[in-house]
Amino acid sequence: MKAAVYREHSEDPRQVVKIEDIDAPKPKSSEVLIEVEAASYNYNDLWGIWGKPIKIPMPHISGSDAAGTVVEIGENVTANIKIGDRVVAHPNLTCRVCYECTSGREYDCLNRKVWGFQTGPLWGGFGQYTHLPAVNVVKLRDNVSFNDAAAISMVGMTAWHMLVTRANIRLGQTVLIMGGGSGMGIAGIQIAKLFNCLVIATAGNKDKMDKCLQLGADFAVNHRESDWYKKVREITHKQGVDVIFEHIGKSTFPQELSLLKMGGTLVSTGATTGYDSTIDLRYLFFKGINLLGATQGTKAGLEEVIRWVSEGKIRPIIDTILPFSNMVEGHVKMAESQLFGKILTTPQKL
């Protein structure tokens, strides 16, 4: 089969990511083999190529979002999965037996790995075939395309976990979605609107701001402007916001804290601009705010997102679909942040 493989790290994806002929995987007894129809890019793909912030198995196939058709089933698979099923990957690989997993918190499993990032060697979604534990696939309804499933799975599941599971979002709250033009932000805007919240989205330029408004945000602010947080405060009539959906990090984090209402919640899943930020502790204890972390999400959360996609209430946004022969350009485009929505590639159409 064909797969996008890299065998060393580099700051330039073009130097190391190559389409190679490798042996097709054989599913283990508890796994399924999937013919990959669509796979989308995430920032962890870049971290893997760069070799930071953590070590990963080499040689490596990236790709944590993949949708396709089950073509082989391991002999001990007992899940309700059969050959021919259309599925999408749930990329949160866990032990399924520890206290955290059995209490519904598989995202806190000490043995958790992000499939396509921490797994390997040669185990991810950027190939014509891949394999996953049967418990890590979600069946797709007939009206959900492979492209839409791949575009929403990781970001949708993570955004659902942030807002619904961790922040306990409630009807009618005021929610600030940082980085609304990213895959994460696009999902966050739409999930917050499911709860009839007033949504303020930030983006890095006017075009992205306009697209956030078209997506359902009530207001949009440019977070690259030095006074962006003052504009948010004006929008709320100086009342502040209930929930902040955060993944930008260092460049905006200190200002975000000042925007929370008494008892408000900031939930973070990333730090694209840097992790070594500062906190004014007075906001923490005087306002009684909640600072929460979130990573990945549950299979049940992913199933919820796919259901809302099927019902037309969450709309995956695809920026670009690249031919697999030129899929490395997706890594470059993501690094340059010149996109609105997800980048996809289609391995079976090579």
Buried (B, 14 or more C-beta within 10 A) or exposed (E): BBBBBBEEBEEEBEEBBEBBEBEBBEBBEBBBBBBBBBBBBBBBBBBBBBBEEEEBEBBBBBBBBBBBBBBBBBEEBEBEBEEEBBBBBBBBBBEEEBEBBEEEBBBBBEEBBBBBBBBBEBBBBBBBBBBBBBBBBBBBEEEBBBBBBBBBBBBBBBBBBBBBBBBEBEEEBBBBBBBBBBBBBBBBBBBBBBBEBBBBBBBBEEEBBBBBBEBBBBBBBBBEEEEBBBBBBEBBEEEBBBBBBBBBBBBBBBBBBBBBBEEBBBBBBBBBBEEEBEEEEEBBEEBEBBBBEBBBBBBBBBBBBBBBBBEEEBBBBBBBBBEBEEBBBBBBBBBEEEBBBBBBBBBBEE
